[in-house]
Structure formats: structure tokens, C-alpha cells
Amino acid sequence: QIQLLESGGDSVRPGGSLTLSCAASVRTISGKCVGWLRQAPGKEPEGVARLTGLDQPEYSASVQGRFSISRDVAKNTLYLQMNQLDVDDTATYYCAVRESGPACFVPNVPSFKRRGQGTQVTVSS
């Protein structure tokens, strides 16, 4: 089964940028529906971005225009470029891969079967 390892989380000031990476191993993420979700303390997990198997992106309203999802098939790695970060973006971020089950839409990303261990993003002044 596919294994996922996120990295790139950090503490930044409002307005800053970060790029999260998700390295996949054992199996390829090429052609699969993949996504990012986040969970803040005391809140439900929230899907923030996804790519279809044909690399069509979709974003949640809360990150539209600020975040960008992409994948590098050669490196078997998924990315999330985050710009104009706000304190409300503070959360643990997870990458996820859909292997079966819910359709490939952003609200369903938290239900994808495969998920990494997460990386912490903290935005504060």
C-alpha cells in the first residue's frame, strides 16, 4: 500500500508563504486522485485542495486563489504551495490519496483511505 510522508511545515508570519511536500513510496501517485486536508485543534478535518488523475485542481473557498496543488510524477511527490497565509490557516496538514470510495472532490479528501502523518503549519504574528 502507498505510504505518504509530509514535510515543509513551519511557523510563519501572516502574509508569508510555505510549500508543503508529500513524498509517496511503495506505489505511485501518478494517475490517482490526491489531495490535501488540514485539521485545526478542536475542529473537524477540512479538505483544502485536490488533483484528479488528470491533474485538474479544485480548492476550498477558504484557500482559493492563495494555495496551489501540484504533483511531480518523476519524484512521486505531491506539493501544496501556500501564499498569503493567515492565522486561520494554522493547522496540521495532511496529504491523502484516494484508492476507492468517495468521489474525487475537495470535501471528500478527509475520507480518502491513505493519509500521511501530517506536518504542522503555524501562522502567527
Disulfide bonds with the S-S distance in Angstrom:
Cys22-Cys95 2.01
Cys33-Cys104 1.91
